[in-house]
Structure formats: C-alpha cells, structure tokens
Amino acid sequence: MKVAPRQTTSFLNAIPATIRAVLLHGSDIGQISERATLIAKKYSTDLDDVFSVTRIDGETLSNEPSAIADAAVEIALLGDVRLVLVKGRGAELLESCKLALKSDLSGSFIVVEARDTTSRHAIVKLFESADNAASIGCYADGDADIGQLARDIMARDDISMDQDALAIIIRRLGSDRAGSRMEIEKLALMAGPNGKLTGADVSVALGDSGVLVISDVASAAADGQIDALNAALKKAWSEDSNAVMILRGCQTHFRQLMLAGAGIAKGKSNSQAIKDLRPPVFFKMQDVLARQLRYWPAKMALDAVNRLQDCELQVKSGAVDDKTITAQCMLGLCLRAKALKG
C-alpha cells in the first residue's frame, strides 16, 4: 500500500488492522524518526521493553537476513504485540523485508526506517505492492505542513500567533521536521501557556531580525520615501546586514508586486491577488503591497527585479563597494517610485 502525502495524517491516526508493517523512507531523516516513533507508540507503551520490542540495524541483516522474520514471530512476554523496529539505509534491508512480509505477522508489527532511498527503490516497491504493508514517503515539509505543525504545538498550550509570526515560521523552517519541531517548541516555551507570539518575537527568536530591516528598505524604496530609505539602510549597515541579502529581500518584495500586478491584470481584485501570493505575505505587509500596487504595474516591478539582480551580480564581483552600489541601486528605485506616483 502506498500512502499518498494527503492521506498520511489520516493513516497515522488510524492504521488499518490489515497493515502489519510500515516503511518510512525519503530525505527528511527527522520526519522519518518522528513518524516511526509515533507509529511504534501505538503498539507499545514502553519502547525500551526488551521483552516485547526488538531493535535491528541494517548491518545485522547483512549476516542474518532472517532476523526481522524471526523477531516478528516471537511471542511478546508483555503486551499483545511483538514490535520490531528496523533502521538502515535501504538496500541491505530488501531481502530481510521480503522474508518478513511473507511471515505470519498477526501477532507483530514492523516499523522500518530507510534513510537512503527514493520512491523508485526496490524496497519501496515491495511495501507498496504488499497487502500487509504500507510505504510512507518523508520529505521536507511544505508551507502547509510546517504551518500545521506550528498551529498544533501552539494549540497545546493555548498560545496565539499573529499572521506575521506564522508567516515567518513557515518561511524560516521546514527543511527538517525534527529541527522545525525543536525550534517551534522553543517558541512555545518562550511564549508560555496562554501566551502570544508576534512577528517581531519570532524574528528575534529565530535569528531573523534582519528580515524586518530588509522589509523596511524594500518598502521605503517602493514607496519613493528617500528619507525613510536612508534611515533603513543606515540601520541595516549598523546591524552588519549583508548587501546581497538586502538585494535578495528587495527582489522578493518587487517580485511580489510583479506577481500580484499580473494577477490584477487578469481580473483579480487587489486583495485577492495579494492573498494568492506564495509564500503568504506578512499580515502587516498586505496593506503596504496593496498601496504600492496602485503605482507599480507588473512590467515596472519586473524591471525593478532585473535591476536588483544586476546589482547583486556587481556586488558579488567584488569590483565595487557593496554598500555604495546597493545604496545607489535602492535610491534609483526610490526615485522611480516617486515618478510613478506622480
């Protein structure tokens, strides 16, 4: 049985009785480990109980290919199910898993973690085609996954988050489930039960305070506010912000204007075009973009993105002073914005 991503949550909440073995595979080791533990705890209240839980590593199977099958047919001295936990890369698990899935698994459950496999691997095909087994791919969380993880953890202690806080969490985390959970748990601990997290709180906690400075630079430039731009750049340099990161952050801002402008040109409302942007725009930035869309059509925003990319290449060449060339580029965009506003 192949468990599709959209079915994973419901499958883990209620594993069918006919399924007696699950393979967890993919590139997100943290997610593999987390889901393996979640499944295992459904069949044993004590994963360290040697009388009902057997742990096997891939190296053991090279010399004992029948180890999984042998462990699965052992009677659990405590509890109703013999739980077999297997960890390996993938290739060395194949023959042992073939033997195990042919065995009587009515009194056991097998959880296999294969950390070096893809969906095309033979062991994945084995579990997908077996009537008594299931295969679950574990890959880096998408925006929806990391957002739901954050909401679930915060709901546990009745912690509220504003939209900016959630947007920052989604943007900053998600490459590894274990790492994401650890960072979100830290945020929950910082807020405390019944607490509240703002975008500023999360930015500082995740070492992302520079994002706020870059946002100020981009907004001032796109608004044609020269004094505000100078103040934002001065603050950025005082905090040792990287010129390339500033330019990339501004590229993101103008790219959002470009995409939203294209949506408006196709008939979308101003607000709907902004809501459709991915990743989601910070709540407090939505009104800023809505205002700037009145004088930044898609074509002009694209020109701004191209100009920022050219500036980034100049900075990376090392032939010019990065602060000077960045400030000149931002001032040029700022003056263009003043002209567009009329």
Contacts in CASP RR format, 6 or more apart in sequence:
PFRMAT RR
TARGET T0000
AUTHOR 0000-0000-0000
METHOD contacts of the structure
MODEL  1
MKVAPRQTTSFLNAIPATIRAVLLHGSDIGQISERATLIAKKYSTDLDDV
FSVTRIDGETLSNEPSAIADAAVEIALLGDVRLVLVKGRGAELLESCKLA
LKSDLSGSFIVVEARDTTSRHAIVKLFESADNAASIGCYADGDADIGQLA
RDIMARDDISMDQDALAIIIRRLGSDRAGSRMEIEKLALMAGPNGKLTGA
DVSVALGDSGVLVISDVASAAADGQIDALNAALKKAWSEDSNAVMILRGC
QTHFRQLMLAGAGIAKGKSNSQAIKDLRPPVFFKMQDVLARQLRYWPAKM
ALDAVNRLQDCELQVKSGAVDDKTITAQCMLGLCLRAKALKG
1 19 0 8 1.000
1 127 0 8 1.000
1 128 0 8 1.000
1 130 0 8 1.000
1 131 0 8 1.000
1 133 0 8 1.000
1 134 0 8 1.000
1 135 0 8 1.000
2 128 0 8 1.000
2 134 0 8 1.000
2 135 0 8 1.000
3 11 0 8 1.000
3 134 0 8 1.000
3 135 0 8 1.000
3 136 0 8 1.000
3 137 0 8 1.000
5 137 0 8 1.000
8 136 0 8 1.000
8 137 0 8 1.000
11 134 0 8 1.000
11 136 0 8 1.000
12 35 0 8 1.000
12 38 0 8 1.000
12 39 0 8 1.000
15 22 0 8 1.000
15 39 0 8 1.000
15 42 0 8 1.000
15 134 0 8 1.000
18 131 0 8 1.000
18 132 0 8 1.000
19 132 0 8 1.000
19 133 0 8 1.000
19 134 0 8 1.000
20 105 0 8 1.000
20 106 0 8 1.000
20 107 0 8 1.000
20 108 0 8 1.000
20 109 0 8 1.000
20 110 0 8 1.000
20 132 0 8 1.000
20 133 0 8 1.000
21 97 0 8 1.000
21 100 0 8 1.000
21 101 0 8 1.000
21 105 0 8 1.000
21 109 0 8 1.000
21 110 0 8 1.000
21 111 0 8 1.000
21 112 0 8 1.000
21 127 0 8 1.000
21 130 0 8 1.000
21 132 0 8 1.000
21 133 0 8 1.000
21 134 0 8 1.000
22 39 0 8 1.000
22 110 0 8 1.000
22 111 0 8 1.000
22 112 0 8 1.000
22 127 0 8 1.000
22 133 0 8 1.000
22 134 0 8 1.000
22 135 0 8 1.000
22 136 0 8 1.000
23 97 0 8 1.000
23 112 0 8 1.000
23 114 0 8 1.000
23 123 0 8 1.000
23 124 0 8 1.000
23 126 0 8 1.000
23 127 0 8 1.000
23 133 0 8 1.000
23 134 0 8 1.000
23 135 0 8 1.000
23 136 0 8 1.000
24 32 0 8 1.000
24 35 0 8 1.000
24 36 0 8 1.000
24 111 0 8 1.000
24 112 0 8 1.000
24 113 0 8 1.000
24 114 0 8 1.000
24 136 0 8 1.000
24 137 0 8 1.000
24 138 0 8 1.000
25 32 0 8 1.000
25 90 0 8 1.000
25 114 0 8 1.000
25 115 0 8 1.000
25 117 0 8 1.000
25 118 0 8 1.000
25 119 0 8 1.000
25 121 0 8 1.000
25 123 0 8 1.000
25 124 0 8 1.000
25 135 0 8 1.000
25 136 0 8 1.000
25 137 0 8 1.000
25 138 0 8 1.000
26 32 0 8 1.000
26 114 0 8 1.000
26 115 0 8 1.000
26 117 0 8 1.000
26 118 0 8 1.000
26 137 0 8 1.000
26 138 0 8 1.000
26 139 0 8 1.000
27 138 0 8 1.000
27 139 0 8 1.000
27 140 0 8 1.000
28 138 0 8 1.000
28 139 0 8 1.000
28 140 0 8 1.000
28 141 0 8 1.000
28 176 0 8 1.000
28 177 0 8 1.000
29 115 0 8 1.000
29 176 0 8 1.000
29 178 0 8 1.000
30 138 0 8 1.000
30 176 0 8 1.000
30 177 0 8 1.000
30 178 0 8 1.000
30 179 0 8 1.000
31 138 0 8 1.000
31 139 0 8 1.000
31 141 0 8 1.000
31 176 0 8 1.000
31 177 0 8 1.000
31 178 0 8 1.000
32 113 0 8 1.000
32 114 0 8 1.000
32 115 0 8 1.000
32 138 0 8 1.000
33 113 0 8 1.000
33 178 0 8 1.000
34 177 0 8 1.000
34 178 0 8 1.000
34 181 0 8 1.000
35 136 0 8 1.000
35 138 0 8 1.000
36 85 0 8 1.000
36 111 0 8 1.000
36 113 0 8 1.000
37 47 0 8 1.000
39 111 0 8 1.000
40 47 0 8 1.000
40 53 0 8 1.000
40 83 0 8 1.000
40 85 0 8 1.000
40 111 0 8 1.000
41 47 0 8 1.000
43 81 0 8 1.000
43 83 0 8 1.000
43 109 0 8 1.000
44 52 0 8 1.000
44 53 0 8 1.000
44 79 0 8 1.000
44 81 0 8 1.000
44 83 0 8 1.000
46 52 0 8 1.000
46 53 0 8 1.000
47 53 0 8 1.000
47 83 0 8 1.000
47 85 0 8 1.000
49 78 0 8 1.000
51 76 0 8 1.000
51 77 0 8 1.000
51 78 0 8 1.000
52 76 0 8 1.000
52 77 0 8 1.000
52 78 0 8 1.000
52 79 0 8 1.000
52 81 0 8 1.000
52 82 0 8 1.000
52 83 0 8 1.000
53 82 0 8 1.000
53 83 0 8 1.000
53 84 0 8 1.000
53 85 0 8 1.000
54 71 0 8 1.000
54 74 0 8 1.000
54 82 0 8 1.000
54 83 0 8 1.000
54 84 0 8 1.000
54 85 0 8 1.000
55 85 0 8 1.000
55 86 0 8 1.000
55 87 0 8 1.000
56 67 0 8 1.000
56 68 0 8 1.000
56 71 0 8 1.000
56 84 0 8 1.000
56 85 0 8 1.000
56 86 0 8 1.000
56 87 0 8 1.000
57 86 0 8 1.000
57 87 0 8 1.000
57 88 0 8 1.000
58 86 0 8 1.000
58 87 0 8 1.000
58 88 0 8 1.000
58 89 0 8 1.000
58 92 0 8 1.000
58 93 0 8 1.000
59 92 0 8 1.000
60 67 0 8 1.000
61 67 0 8 1.000
61 68 0 8 1.000
61 86 0 8 1.000
61 92 0 8 1.000
61 93 0 8 1.000
61 95 0 8 1.000
61 96 0 8 1.000
62 92 0 8 1.000
64 70 0 8 1.000
65 95 0 8 1.000
65 96 0 8 1.000
65 99 0 8 1.000
66 96 0 8 1.000
66 99 0 8 1.000
67 96 0 8 1.000
68 84 0 8 1.000
68 86 0 8 1.000
68 96 0 8 1.000
68 97 0 8 1.000
68 99 0 8 1.000
68 100 0 8 1.000
68 110 0 8 1.000
69 96 0 8 1.000
69 99 0 8 1.000
69 100 0 8 1.000
69 102 0 8 1.000
69 103 0 8 1.000
71 82 0 8 1.000
71 84 0 8 1.000
71 108 0 8 1.000
72 82 0 8 1.000
72 84 0 8 1.000
72 100 0 8 1.000
72 103 0 8 1.000
72 105 0 8 1.000
72 107 0 8 1.000
72 108 0 8 1.000
72 110 0 8 1.000
73 82 0 8 1.000
73 103 0 8 1.000
73 104 0 8 1.000
73 108 0 8 1.000
74 82 0 8 1.000
74 108 0 8 1.000
75 82 0 8 1.000
76 82 0 8 1.000
76 83 0 8 1.000
76 107 0 8 1.000
76 108 0 8 1.000
80 107 0 8 1.000
81 107 0 8 1.000
81 108 0 8 1.000
81 109 0 8 1.000
82 107 0 8 1.000
82 108 0 8 1.000
82 109 0 8 1.000
83 108 0 8 1.000
83 109 0 8 1.000
83 111 0 8 1.000
84 100 0 8 1.000
84 108 0 8 1.000
84 109 0 8 1.000
84 110 0 8 1.000
84 111 0 8 1.000
85 111 0 8 1.000
85 113 0 8 1.000
86 93 0 8 1.000
86 96 0 8 1.000
86 97 0 8 1.000
86 110 0 8 1.000
86 111 0 8 1.000
86 112 0 8 1.000
86 113 0 8 1.000
87 112 0 8 1.000
87 113 0 8 1.000
87 115 0 8 1.000
88 112 0 8 1.000
88 113 0 8 1.000
88 114 0 8 1.000
88 115 0 8 1.000
88 116 0 8 1.000
89 114 0 8 1.000
89 115 0 8 1.000
89 116 0 8 1.000
89 117 0 8 1.000
90 114 0 8 1.000
90 115 0 8 1.000
90 116 0 8 1.000
90 117 0 8 1.000
90 121 0 8 1.000
90 123 0 8 1.000
91 116 0 8 1.000
91 121 0 8 1.000
91 123 0 8 1.000
93 112 0 8 1.000
93 114 0 8 1.000
93 123 0 8 1.000
94 122 0 8 1.000
94 123 0 8 1.000
94 126 0 8 1.000
97 112 0 8 1.000
97 123 0 8 1.000
97 126 0 8 1.000
97 127 0 8 1.000
98 126 0 8 1.000
100 110 0 8 1.000
101 126 0 8 1.000
101 127 0 8 1.000
101 130 0 8 1.000
101 132 0 8 1.000
101 133 0 8 1.000
105 132 0 8 1.000
110 133 0 8 1.000
112 123 0 8 1.000
112 127 0 8 1.000
114 121 0 8 1.000
114 123 0 8 1.000
114 124 0 8 1.000
117 123 0 8 1.000
117 124 0 8 1.000
118 124 0 8 1.000
119 137 0 8 1.000
124 135 0 8 1.000
126 133 0 8 1.000
127 133 0 8 1.000
127 134 0 8 1.000
127 135 0 8 1.000
128 135 0 8 1.000
138 177 0 8 1.000
140 174 0 8 1.000
140 175 0 8 1.000
140 176 0 8 1.000
141 149 0 8 1.000
141 173 0 8 1.000
141 174 0 8 1.000
141 175 0 8 1.000
141 177 0 8 1.000
141 180 0 8 1.000
142 174 0 8 1.000
143 170 0 8 1.000
143 278 0 8 1.000
143 279 0 8 1.000
143 280 0 8 1.000
145 174 0 8 1.000
146 169 0 8 1.000
146 170 0 8 1.000
146 173 0 8 1.000
146 174 0 8 1.000
146 180 0 8 1.000
147 166 0 8 1.000
147 169 0 8 1.000
147 170 0 8 1.000
149 177 0 8 1.000
149 180 0 8 1.000
149 181 0 8 1.000
149 184 0 8 1.000
150 161 0 8 1.000
150 166 0 8 1.000
150 169 0 8 1.000
150 170 0 8 1.000
150 184 0 8 1.000
151 161 0 8 1.000
151 166 0 8 1.000
153 181 0 8 1.000
153 184 0 8 1.000
153 185 0 8 1.000
153 188 0 8 1.000
154 160 0 8 1.000
154 161 0 8 1.000
154 184 0 8 1.000
154 187 0 8 1.000
154 188 0 8 1.000
154 191 0 8 1.000
154 197 0 8 1.000
156 188 0 8 1.000
157 188 0 8 1.000
157 191 0 8 1.000
157 192 0 8 1.000
157 193 0 8 1.000
157 194 0 8 1.000
157 195 0 8 1.000
158 193 0 8 1.000
158 194 0 8 1.000
158 195 0 8 1.000
159 188 0 8 1.000
159 191 0 8 1.000
159 192 0 8 1.000
159 193 0 8 1.000
159 194 0 8 1.000
159 195 0 8 1.000
159 196 0 8 1.000
159 197 0 8 1.000
160 195 0 8 1.000
160 196 0 8 1.000
160 197 0 8 1.000
161 169 0 8 1.000
161 196 0 8 1.000
161 197 0 8 1.000
161 202 0 8 1.000
162 196 0 8 1.000
162 197 0 8 1.000
162 198 0 8 1.000
162 199 0 8 1.000
162 283 0 8 1.000
163 280 0 8 1.000
163 282 0 8 1.000
163 283 0 8 1.000
164 198 0 8 1.000
164 199 0 8 1.000
164 200 0 8 1.000
164 202 0 8 1.000
164 282 0 8 1.000
164 283 0 8 1.000
164 284 0 8 1.000
164 285 0 8 1.000
165 197 0 8 1.000
165 198 0 8 1.000
165 199 0 8 1.000
165 201 0 8 1.000
165 202 0 8 1.000
167 199 0 8 1.000
167 279 0 8 1.000
167 280 0 8 1.000
167 281 0 8 1.000
167 282 0 8 1.000
167 283 0 8 1.000
168 199 0 8 1.000
168 202 0 8 1.000
168 203 0 8 1.000
168 206 0 8 1.000
168 208 0 8 1.000
168 211 0 8 1.000
168 282 0 8 1.000
169 184 0 8 1.000
169 187 0 8 1.000
169 202 0 8 1.000
169 206 0 8 1.000
170 279 0 8 1.000
170 280 0 8 1.000
171 279 0 8 1.000
172 183 0 8 1.000
172 206 0 8 1.000
172 208 0 8 1.000
173 179 0 8 1.000
173 180 0 8 1.000
173 183 0 8 1.000
173 184 0 8 1.000
173 206 0 8 1.000
174 180 0 8 1.000
183 206 0 8 1.000
186 205 0 8 1.000
187 197 0 8 1.000
187 201 0 8 1.000
187 202 0 8 1.000
187 205 0 8 1.000
187 206 0 8 1.000
190 197 0 8 1.000
190 201 0 8 1.000
190 205 0 8 1.000
191 197 0 8 1.000
191 201 0 8 1.000
199 282 0 8 1.000
200 212 0 8 1.000
202 208 0 8 1.000
203 209 0 8 1.000
203 210 0 8 1.000
203 211 0 8 1.000
203 212 0 8 1.000
209 239 0 8 1.000
210 236 0 8 1.000
210 239 0 8 1.000
210 241 0 8 1.000
213 232 0 8 1.000
213 235 0 8 1.000
213 236 0 8 1.000
213 239 0 8 1.000
213 241 0 8 1.000
214 236 0 8 1.000
214 241 0 8 1.000
214 245 0 8 1.000
214 246 0 8 1.000
214 249 0 8 1.000
214 250 0 8 1.000
215 253 0 8 1.000
215 282 0 8 1.000
215 285 0 8 1.000
216 228 0 8 1.000
216 232 0 8 1.000
216 235 0 8 1.000
217 229 0 8 1.000
217 232 0 8 1.000
217 233 0 8 1.000
217 236 0 8 1.000
217 246 0 8 1.000
217 250 0 8 1.000
217 330 0 8 1.000
218 249 0 8 1.000
218 250 0 8 1.000
218 252 0 8 1.000
218 253 0 8 1.000
218 254 0 8 1.000
219 228 0 8 1.000
219 253 0 8 1.000
219 285 0 8 1.000
219 288 0 8 1.000
219 292 0 8 1.000
220 226 0 8 1.000
220 228 0 8 1.000
220 229 0 8 1.000
220 231 0 8 1.000
220 232 0 8 1.000
220 334 0 8 1.000
221 229 0 8 1.000
221 250 0 8 1.000
221 330 0 8 1.000
221 331 0 8 1.000
221 332 0 8 1.000
221 333 0 8 1.000
221 334 0 8 1.000
221 337 0 8 1.000
222 253 0 8 1.000
222 254 0 8 1.000
222 257 0 8 1.000
222 292 0 8 1.000
222 296 0 8 1.000
222 304 0 8 1.000
222 333 0 8 1.000
222 337 0 8 1.000
223 288 0 8 1.000
223 291 0 8 1.000
223 292 0 8 1.000
223 337 0 8 1.000
224 334 0 8 1.000
224 335 0 8 1.000
224 337 0 8 1.000
224 338 0 8 1.000
224 341 0 8 1.000
225 334 0 8 1.000
226 331 0 8 1.000
226 334 0 8 1.000
226 335 0 8 1.000
226 338 0 8 1.000
229 330 0 8 1.000
229 331 0 8 1.000
229 334 0 8 1.000
233 326 0 8 1.000
233 327 0 8 1.000
233 330 0 8 1.000
236 246 0 8 1.000
237 323 0 8 1.000
243 315 0 8 1.000
243 322 0 8 1.000
243 323 0 8 1.000
243 325 0 8 1.000
243 326 0 8 1.000
244 312 0 8 1.000
244 315 0 8 1.000
244 316 0 8 1.000
244 322 0 8 1.000
246 326 0 8 1.000
247 308 0 8 1.000
247 309 0 8 1.000
247 311 0 8 1.000
247 312 0 8 1.000
247 315 0 8 1.000
247 326 0 8 1.000
247 329 0 8 1.000
248 312 0 8 1.000
250 308 0 8 1.000
250 330 0 8 1.000
250 333 0 8 1.000
251 305 0 8 1.000
251 308 0 8 1.000
251 309 0 8 1.000
251 312 0 8 1.000
254 296 0 8 1.000
254 301 0 8 1.000
254 304 0 8 1.000
254 305 0 8 1.000
254 308 0 8 1.000
254 333 0 8 1.000
255 301 0 8 1.000
255 305 0 8 1.000
256 274 0 8 1.000
256 277 0 8 1.000
256 281 0 8 1.000
256 289 0 8 1.000
257 289 0 8 1.000
257 292 0 8 1.000
257 293 0 8 1.000
257 296 0 8 1.000
257 298 0 8 1.000
257 301 0 8 1.000
257 304 0 8 1.000
258 298 0 8 1.000
258 301 0 8 1.000
258 302 0 8 1.000
258 305 0 8 1.000
259 273 0 8 1.000
259 277 0 8 1.000
259 298 0 8 1.000
260 270 0 8 1.000
260 273 0 8 1.000
260 274 0 8 1.000
260 276 0 8 1.000
260 277 0 8 1.000
260 289 0 8 1.000
260 293 0 8 1.000
261 273 0 8 1.000
261 293 0 8 1.000
261 296 0 8 1.000
261 297 0 8 1.000
261 298 0 8 1.000
261 301 0 8 1.000
262 298 0 8 1.000
263 273 0 8 1.000
263 276 0 8 1.000
263 298 0 8 1.000
264 270 0 8 1.000
264 273 0 8 1.000
264 293 0 8 1.000
264 298 0 8 1.000
265 297 0 8 1.000
265 298 0 8 1.000
268 276 0 8 1.000
270 290 0 8 1.000
270 293 0 8 1.000
271 286 0 8 1.000
271 290 0 8 1.000
273 293 0 8 1.000
274 281 0 8 1.000
274 286 0 8 1.000
274 289 0 8 1.000
274 290 0 8 1.000
274 293 0 8 1.000
275 286 0 8 1.000
281 289 0 8 1.000
292 337 0 8 1.000
295 337 0 8 1.000
295 340 0 8 1.000
295 341 0 8 1.000
295 342 0 8 1.000
296 304 0 8 1.000
296 337 0 8 1.000
296 340 0 8 1.000
300 336 0 8 1.000
300 340 0 8 1.000
304 333 0 8 1.000
304 336 0 8 1.000
307 329 0 8 1.000
307 333 0 8 1.000
308 329 0 8 1.000
308 333 0 8 1.000
311 325 0 8 1.000
311 326 0 8 1.000
311 329 0 8 1.000
314 320 0 8 1.000
314 325 0 8 1.000
315 322 0 8 1.000
315 325 0 8 1.000
315 326 0 8 1.000
END
